[in-house]
């Protein structure tokens, strides 16, 4: 029941796959993790654009353990 929860990445599926989208995705991920997940600190957000697919890779540190890790999400526009 939290309509603003998340990052809004999926709302960008039909945006132009360009450098502007890349910058928007990076900013949205930093903002969303900072707002919704206080147990992690985002270190890096990488965006790879290829054809109709965008892959976002987030490098983060778990606050309690100082463990570093990454997670990736690939989103493709429907054909």
Phi and psi restraints in degrees (range 20) as a CNS / XPLOR table:
assign (resid 1 and name C) (resid 2 and name N)
       (resid 2 and name CA) (resid 2 and name C) 1.0 -119.2 20.0 2
assign (resid 2 and name N) (resid 2 and name CA)
       (resid 2 and name C) (resid 3 and name N) 1.0 91.8 20.0 2
assign (resid 2 and name C) (resid 3 and name N)
       (resid 3 and name CA) (resid 3 and name C) 1.0 -65.1 20.0 2
assign (resid 3 and name N) (resid 3 and name CA)
       (resid 3 and name C) (resid 4 and name N) 1.0 -19.4 20.0 2
assign (resid 3 and name C) (resid 4 and name N)
       (resid 4 and name CA) (resid 4 and name C) 1.0 -95.7 20.0 2
assign (resid 4 and name N) (resid 4 and name CA)
       (resid 4 and name C) (resid 5 and name N) 1.0 2.2 20.0 2
assign (resid 4 and name C) (resid 5 and name N)
       (resid 5 and name CA) (resid 5 and name C) 1.0 -66.2 20.0 2
assign (resid 5 and name N) (resid 5 and name CA)
       (resid 5 and name C) (resid 6 and name N) 1.0 140.8 20.0 2
assign (resid 5 and name C) (resid 6 and name N)
       (resid 6 and name CA) (resid 6 and name C) 1.0 106.1 20.0 2
assign (resid 6 and name N) (resid 6 and name CA)
       (resid 6 and name C) (resid 7 and name N) 1.0 -164.6 20.0 2
assign (resid 6 and name C) (resid 7 and name N)
       (resid 7 and name CA) (resid 7 and name C) 1.0 -111.5 20.0 2
assign (resid 7 and name N) (resid 7 and name CA)
       (resid 7 and name C) (resid 8 and name N) 1.0 -16.7 20.0 2
assign (resid 7 and name C) (resid 8 and name N)
       (resid 8 and name CA) (resid 8 and name C) 1.0 82.6 20.0 2
assign (resid 8 and name N) (resid 8 and name CA)
       (resid 8 and name C) (resid 9 and name N) 1.0 10.1 20.0 2
assign (resid 8 and name C) (resid 9 and name N)
       (resid 9 and name CA) (resid 9 and name C) 1.0 -58.9 20.0 2
assign (resid 9 and name N) (resid 9 and name CA)
       (resid 9 and name C) (resid 10 and name N) 1.0 -41.6 20.0 2
assign (resid 9 and name C) (resid 10 and name N)
       (resid 10 and name CA) (resid 10 and name C) 1.0 -65.8 20.0 2
assign (resid 10 and name N) (resid 10 and name CA)
       (resid 10 and name C) (resid 11 and name N) 1.0 -23.9 20.0 2
assign (resid 10 and name C) (resid 11 and name N)
       (resid 11 and name CA) (resid 11 and name C) 1.0 -72.4 20.0 2
assign (resid 11 and name N) (resid 11 and name CA)
       (resid 11 and name C) (resid 12 and name N) 1.0 -10.0 20.0 2
assign (resid 11 and name C) (resid 12 and name N)
       (resid 12 and name CA) (resid 12 and name C) 1.0 -97.3 20.0 2
assign (resid 12 and name N) (resid 12 and name CA)
       (resid 12 and name C) (resid 13 and name N) 1.0 6.9 20.0 2
assign (resid 12 and name C) (resid 13 and name N)
       (resid 13 and name CA) (resid 13 and name C) 1.0 -55.8 20.0 2
assign (resid 13 and name N) (resid 13 and name CA)
       (resid 13 and name C) (resid 14 and name N) 1.0 -35.2 20.0 2
assign (resid 13 and name C) (resid 14 and name N)
       (resid 14 and name CA) (resid 14 and name C) 1.0 -100.3 20.0 2
assign (resid 14 and name N) (resid 14 and name CA)
       (resid 14 and name C) (resid 15 and name N) 1.0 8.2 20.0 2
assign (resid 14 and name C) (resid 15 and name N)
       (resid 15 and name CA) (resid 15 and name C) 1.0 -72.1 20.0 2
assign (resid 15 and name N) (resid 15 and name CA)
       (resid 15 and name C) (resid 16 and name N) 1.0 158.5 20.0 2
assign (resid 15 and name C) (resid 16 and name N)
       (resid 16 and name CA) (resid 16 and name C) 1.0 -62.1 20.0 2
assign (resid 16 and name N) (resid 16 and name CA)
       (resid 16 and name C) (resid 17 and name N) 1.0 135.9 20.0 2
assign (resid 16 and name C) (resid 17 and name N)
       (resid 17 and name CA) (resid 17 and name C) 1.0 -84.9 20.0 2
assign (resid 17 and name N) (resid 17 and name CA)
       (resid 17 and name C) (resid 18 and name N) 1.0 80.0 20.0 2
assign (resid 17 and name C) (resid 18 and name N)
       (resid 18 and name CA) (resid 18 and name C) 1.0 -136.8 20.0 2
assign (resid 18 and name N) (resid 18 and name CA)
       (resid 18 and name C) (resid 19 and name N) 1.0 -174.2 20.0 2
assign (resid 18 and name C) (resid 19 and name N)
       (resid 19 and name CA) (resid 19 and name C) 1.0 -64.2 20.0 2
assign (resid 19 and name N) (resid 19 and name CA)
       (resid 19 and name C) (resid 20 and name N) 1.0 -30.2 20.0 2
assign (resid 19 and name C) (resid 20 and name N)
       (resid 20 and name CA) (resid 20 and name C) 1.0 -64.7 20.0 2
assign (resid 20 and name N) (resid 20 and name CA)
       (resid 20 and name C) (resid 21 and name N) 1.0 -44.4 20.0 2
assign (resid 20 and name C) (resid 21 and name N)
       (resid 21 and name CA) (resid 21 and name C) 1.0 -60.9 20.0 2
assign (resid 21 and name N) (resid 21 and name CA)
       (resid 21 and name C) (resid 22 and name N) 1.0 -42.9 20.0 2
assign (resid 21 and name C) (resid 22 and name N)
       (resid 22 and name CA) (resid 22 and name C) 1.0 -56.9 20.0 2
assign (resid 22 and name N) (resid 22 and name CA)
       (resid 22 and name C) (resid 23 and name N) 1.0 -47.7 20.0 2
assign (resid 22 and name C) (resid 23 and name N)
       (resid 23 and name CA) (resid 23 and name C) 1.0 -65.1 20.0 2
assign (resid 23 and name N) (resid 23 and name CA)
       (resid 23 and name C) (resid 24 and name N) 1.0 -40.4 20.0 2
assign (resid 23 and name C) (resid 24 and name N)
       (resid 24 and name CA) (resid 24 and name C) 1.0 -62.6 20.0 2
assign (resid 24 and name N) (resid 24 and name CA)
       (resid 24 and name C) (resid 25 and name N) 1.0 -43.7 20.0 2
assign (resid 24 and name C) (resid 25 and name N)
       (resid 25 and name CA) (resid 25 and name C) 1.0 -64.2 20.0 2
assign (resid 25 and name N) (resid 25 and name CA)
       (resid 25 and name C) (resid 26 and name N) 1.0 -42.5 20.0 2
assign (resid 25 and name C) (resid 26 and name N)
       (resid 26 and name CA) (resid 26 and name C) 1.0 -60.1 20.0 2
assign (resid 26 and name N) (resid 26 and name CA)
       (resid 26 and name C) (resid 27 and name N) 1.0 -46.8 20.0 2
assign (resid 26 and name C) (resid 27 and name N)
       (resid 27 and name CA) (resid 27 and name C) 1.0 -64.0 20.0 2
assign (resid 27 and name N) (resid 27 and name CA)
       (resid 27 and name C) (resid 28 and name N) 1.0 -41.6 20.0 2
assign (resid 27 and name C) (resid 28 and name N)
       (resid 28 and name CA) (resid 28 and name C) 1.0 -65.6 20.0 2
assign (resid 28 and name N) (resid 28 and name CA)
       (resid 28 and name C) (resid 29 and name N) 1.0 -39.4 20.0 2
assign (resid 28 and name C) (resid 29 and name N)
       (resid 29 and name CA) (resid 29 and name C) 1.0 -66.8 20.0 2
assign (resid 29 and name N) (resid 29 and name CA)
       (resid 29 and name C) (resid 30 and name N) 1.0 -47.4 20.0 2
assign (resid 29 and name C) (resid 30 and name N)
       (resid 30 and name CA) (resid 30 and name C) 1.0 -56.4 20.0 2
assign (resid 30 and name N) (resid 30 and name CA)
       (resid 30 and name C) (resid 31 and name N) 1.0 -46.0 20.0 2
assign (resid 30 and name C) (resid 31 and name N)
       (resid 31 and name CA) (resid 31 and name C) 1.0 -64.8 20.0 2
assign (resid 31 and name N) (resid 31 and name CA)
       (resid 31 and name C) (resid 32 and name N) 1.0 -46.6 20.0 2
assign (resid 31 and name C) (resid 32 and name N)
       (resid 32 and name CA) (resid 32 and name C) 1.0 -65.6 20.0 2
assign (resid 32 and name N) (resid 32 and name CA)
       (resid 32 and name C) (resid 33 and name N) 1.0 -44.2 20.0 2
assign (resid 32 and name C) (resid 33 and name N)
       (resid 33 and name CA) (resid 33 and name C) 1.0 -66.3 20.0 2
assign (resid 33 and name N) (resid 33 and name CA)
       (resid 33 and name C) (resid 34 and name N) 1.0 -40.3 20.0 2
assign (resid 33 and name C) (resid 34 and name N)
       (resid 34 and name CA) (resid 34 and name C) 1.0 -62.3 20.0 2
assign (resid 34 and name N) (resid 34 and name CA)
       (resid 34 and name C) (resid 35 and name N) 1.0 -35.1 20.0 2
assign (resid 34 and name C) (resid 35 and name N)
       (resid 35 and name CA) (resid 35 and name C) 1.0 -80.6 20.0 2
assign (resid 35 and name N) (resid 35 and name CA)
       (resid 35 and name C) (resid 36 and name N) 1.0 -43.7 20.0 2
assign (resid 35 and name C) (resid 36 and name N)
       (resid 36 and name CA) (resid 36 and name C) 1.0 -102.9 20.0 2
assign (resid 36 and name N) (resid 36 and name CA)
       (resid 36 and name C) (resid 37 and name N) 1.0 -15.3 20.0 2
assign (resid 36 and name C) (resid 37 and name N)
       (resid 37 and name CA) (resid 37 and name C) 1.0 -132.8 20.0 2
assign (resid 37 and name N) (resid 37 and name CA)
       (resid 37 and name C) (resid 38 and name N) 1.0 81.7 20.0 2
assign (resid 37 and name C) (resid 38 and name N)
       (resid 38 and name CA) (resid 38 and name C) 1.0 -70.4 20.0 2
assign (resid 38 and name N) (resid 38 and name CA)
       (resid 38 and name C) (resid 39 and name N) 1.0 -10.0 20.0 2
assign (resid 38 and name C) (resid 39 and name N)
       (resid 39 and name CA) (resid 39 and name C) 1.0 -81.3 20.0 2
assign (resid 39 and name N) (resid 39 and name CA)
       (resid 39 and name C) (resid 40 and name N) 1.0 -4.1 20.0 2
assign (resid 39 and name C) (resid 40 and name N)
       (resid 40 and name CA) (resid 40 and name C) 1.0 -133.4 20.0 2
assign (resid 40 and name N) (resid 40 and name CA)
       (resid 40 and name C) (resid 41 and name N) 1.0 149.2 20.0 2
assign (resid 40 and name C) (resid 41 and name N)
       (resid 41 and name CA) (resid 41 and name C) 1.0 -117.8 20.0 2
assign (resid 41 and name N) (resid 41 and name CA)
       (resid 41 and name C) (resid 42 and name N) 1.0 122.4 20.0 2
assign (resid 41 and name C) (resid 42 and name N)
       (resid 42 and name CA) (resid 42 and name C) 1.0 -76.9 20.0 2
assign (resid 42 and name N) (resid 42 and name CA)
       (resid 42 and name C) (resid 43 and name N) 1.0 128.5 20.0 2
assign (resid 42 and name C) (resid 43 and name N)
       (resid 43 and name CA) (resid 43 and name C) 1.0 -99.7 20.0 2
assign (resid 43 and name N) (resid 43 and name CA)
       (resid 43 and name C) (resid 44 and name N) 1.0 -43.4 20.0 2
assign (resid 43 and name C) (resid 44 and name N)
       (resid 44 and name CA) (resid 44 and name C) 1.0 -142.8 20.0 2
assign (resid 44 and name N) (resid 44 and name CA)
       (resid 44 and name C) (resid 45 and name N) 1.0 150.1 20.0 2
assign (resid 44 and name C) (resid 45 and name N)
       (resid 45 and name CA) (resid 45 and name C) 1.0 -132.7 20.0 2
assign (resid 45 and name N) (resid 45 and name CA)
       (resid 45 and name C) (resid 46 and name N) 1.0 114.5 20.0 2
assign (resid 45 and name C) (resid 46 and name N)
       (resid 46 and name CA) (resid 46 and name C) 1.0 -108.0 20.0 2
assign (resid 46 and name N) (resid 46 and name CA)
       (resid 46 and name C) (resid 47 and name N) 1.0 141.1 20.0 2
assign (resid 46 and name C) (resid 47 and name N)
       (resid 47 and name CA) (resid 47 and name C) 1.0 -126.1 20.0 2
assign (resid 47 and name N) (resid 47 and name CA)
       (resid 47 and name C) (resid 48 and name N) 1.0 125.9 20.0 2
assign (resid 47 and name C) (resid 48 and name N)
       (resid 48 and name CA) (resid 48 and name C) 1.0 -116.7 20.0 2
assign (resid 48 and name N) (resid 48 and name CA)
       (resid 48 and name C) (resid 49 and name N) 1.0 122.9 20.0 2
assign (resid 48 and name C) (resid 49 and name N)
       (resid 49 and name CA) (resid 49 and name C) 1.0 -105.4 20.0 2
assign (resid 49 and name N) (resid 49 and name CA)
       (resid 49 and name C) (resid 50 and name N) 1.0 125.2 20.0 2
assign (resid 49 and name C) (resid 50 and name N)
       (resid 50 and name CA) (resid 50 and name C) 1.0 -145.0 20.0 2
assign (resid 50 and name N) (resid 50 and name CA)
       (resid 50 and name C) (resid 51 and name N) 1.0 116.7 20.0 2
assign (resid 50 and name C) (resid 51 and name N)
       (resid 51 and name CA) (resid 51 and name C) 1.0 53.3 20.0 2
assign (resid 51 and name N) (resid 51 and name CA)
       (resid 51 and name C) (resid 52 and name N) 1.0 -122.2 20.0 2
assign (resid 51 and name C) (resid 52 and name N)
       (resid 52 and name CA) (resid 52 and name C) 1.0 -99.8 20.0 2
assign (resid 52 and name N) (resid 52 and name CA)
       (resid 52 and name C) (resid 53 and name N) 1.0 16.4 20.0 2
assign (resid 52 and name C) (resid 53 and name N)
       (resid 53 and name CA) (resid 53 and name C) 1.0 -116.8 20.0 2
assign (resid 53 and name N) (resid 53 and name CA)
       (resid 53 and name C) (resid 54 and name N) 1.0 138.1 20.0 2
assign (resid 53 and name C) (resid 54 and name N)
       (resid 54 and name CA) (resid 54 and name C) 1.0 -121.9 20.0 2
assign (resid 54 and name N) (resid 54 and name CA)
       (resid 54 and name C) (resid 55 and name N) 1.0 127.9 20.0 2
assign (resid 54 and name C) (resid 55 and name N)
       (resid 55 and name CA) (resid 55 and name C) 1.0 -112.5 20.0 2
assign (resid 55 and name N) (resid 55 and name CA)
       (resid 55 and name C) (resid 56 and name N) 1.0 123.8 20.0 2
assign (resid 55 and name C) (resid 56 and name N)
       (resid 56 and name CA) (resid 56 and name C) 1.0 -107.8 20.0 2
assign (resid 56 and name N) (resid 56 and name CA)
       (resid 56 and name C) (resid 57 and name N) 1.0 125.4 20.0 2
assign (resid 56 and name C) (resid 57 and name N)
       (resid 57 and name CA) (resid 57 and name C) 1.0 -117.4 20.0 2
assign (resid 57 and name N) (resid 57 and name CA)
       (resid 57 and name C) (resid 58 and name N) 1.0 125.6 20.0 2
assign (resid 57 and name C) (resid 58 and name N)
       (resid 58 and name CA) (resid 58 and name C) 1.0 -112.5 20.0 2
assign (resid 58 and name N) (resid 58 and name CA)
       (resid 58 and name C) (resid 59 and name N) 1.0 123.4 20.0 2
assign (resid 58 and name C) (resid 59 and name N)
       (resid 59 and name CA) (resid 59 and name C) 1.0 -98.1 20.0 2
assign (resid 59 and name N) (resid 59 and name CA)
       (resid 59 and name C) (resid 60 and name N) 1.0 130.0 20.0 2
assign (resid 59 and name C) (resid 60 and name N)
       (resid 60 and name CA) (resid 60 and name C) 1.0 -143.8 20.0 2
assign (resid 60 and name N) (resid 60 and name CA)
       (resid 60 and name C) (resid 61 and name N) 1.0 166.4 20.0 2
assign (resid 60 and name C) (resid 61 and name N)
       (resid 61 and name CA) (resid 61 and name C) 1.0 -123.5 20.0 2
assign (resid 61 and name N) (resid 61 and name CA)
       (resid 61 and name C) (resid 62 and name N) 1.0 131.4 20.0 2
assign (resid 61 and name C) (resid 62 and name N)
       (resid 62 and name CA) (resid 62 and name C) 1.0 -77.6 20.0 2
assign (resid 62 and name N) (resid 62 and name CA)
       (resid 62 and name C) (resid 63 and name N) 1.0 122.6 20.0 2
assign (resid 62 and name C) (resid 63 and name N)
       (resid 63 and name CA) (resid 63 and name C) 1.0 -59.2 20.0 2
assign (resid 63 and name N) (resid 63 and name CA)
       (resid 63 and name C) (resid 64 and name N) 1.0 -47.0 20.0 2
assign (resid 63 and name C) (resid 64 and name N)
       (resid 64 and name CA) (resid 64 and name C) 1.0 -66.2 20.0 2
assign (resid 64 and name N) (resid 64 and name CA)
       (resid 64 and name C) (resid 65 and name N) 1.0 -36.1 20.0 2
assign (resid 64 and name C) (resid 65 and name N)
       (resid 65 and name CA) (resid 65 and name C) 1.0 -110.7 20.0 2
assign (resid 65 and name N) (resid 65 and name CA)
       (resid 65 and name C) (resid 66 and name N) 1.0 -10.6 20.0 2
assign (resid 65 and name C) (resid 66 and name N)
       (resid 66 and name CA) (resid 66 and name C) 1.0 63.0 20.0 2
assign (resid 66 and name N) (resid 66 and name CA)
       (resid 66 and name C) (resid 67 and name N) 1.0 18.2 20.0 2
assign (resid 66 and name C) (resid 67 and name N)
       (resid 67 and name CA) (resid 67 and name C) 1.0 -75.8 20.0 2
assign (resid 67 and name N) (resid 67 and name CA)
       (resid 67 and name C) (resid 68 and name N) 1.0 133.7 20.0 2
assign (resid 67 and name C) (resid 68 and name N)
       (resid 68 and name CA) (resid 68 and name C) 1.0 -99.4 20.0 2
assign (resid 68 and name N) (resid 68 and name CA)
       (resid 68 and name C) (resid 69 and name N) 1.0 144.6 20.0 2
assign (resid 68 and name C) (resid 69 and name N)
       (resid 69 and name CA) (resid 69 and name C) 1.0 -157.9 20.0 2
assign (resid 69 and name N) (resid 69 and name CA)
       (resid 69 and name C) (resid 70 and name N) 1.0 173.4 20.0 2
assign (resid 69 and name C) (resid 70 and name N)
       (resid 70 and name CA) (resid 70 and name C) 1.0 -135.1 20.0 2
assign (resid 70 and name N) (resid 70 and name CA)
       (resid 70 and name C) (resid 71 and name N) 1.0 156.7 20.0 2
assign (resid 70 and name C) (resid 71 and name N)
       (resid 71 and name CA) (resid 71 and name C) 1.0 -141.0 20.0 2
assign (resid 71 and name N) (resid 71 and name CA)
       (resid 71 and name C) (resid 72 and name N) 1.0 142.8 20.0 2
assign (resid 71 and name C) (resid 72 and name N)
       (resid 72 and name CA) (resid 72 and name C) 1.0 -124.7 20.0 2
assign (resid 72 and name N) (resid 72 and name CA)
       (resid 72 and name C) (resid 73 and name N) 1.0 148.0 20.0 2
assign (resid 72 and name C) (resid 73 and name N)
       (resid 73 and name CA) (resid 73 and name C) 1.0 -137.3 20.0 2
assign (resid 73 and name N) (resid 73 and name CA)
       (resid 73 and name C) (resid 74 and name N) 1.0 124.4 20.0 2
assign (resid 73 and name C) (resid 74 and name N)
       (resid 74 and name CA) (resid 74 and name C) 1.0 -104.8 20.0 2
assign (resid 74 and name N) (resid 74 and name CA)
       (resid 74 and name C) (resid 75 and name N) 1.0 129.2 20.0 2
assign (resid 74 and name C) (resid 75 and name N)
       (resid 75 and name CA) (resid 75 and name C) 1.0 -122.9 20.0 2
assign (resid 75 and name N) (resid 75 and name CA)
       (resid 75 and name C) (resid 76 and name N) 1.0 129.1 20.0 2
assign (resid 75 and name C) (resid 76 and name N)
       (resid 76 and name CA) (resid 76 and name C) 1.0 -117.7 20.0 2
assign (resid 76 and name N) (resid 76 and name CA)
       (resid 76 and name C) (resid 77 and name N) 1.0 143.4 20.0 2
assign (resid 76 and name C) (resid 77 and name N)
       (resid 77 and name CA) (resid 77 and name C) 1.0 -71.1 20.0 2
assign (resid 77 and name N) (resid 77 and name CA)
       (resid 77 and name C) (resid 78 and name N) 1.0 139.9 20.0 2
assign (resid 77 and name C) (resid 78 and name N)
       (resid 78 and name CA) (resid 78 and name C) 1.0 -59.9 20.0 2
assign (resid 78 and name N) (resid 78 and name CA)
       (resid 78 and name C) (resid 79 and name N) 1.0 144.1 20.0 2
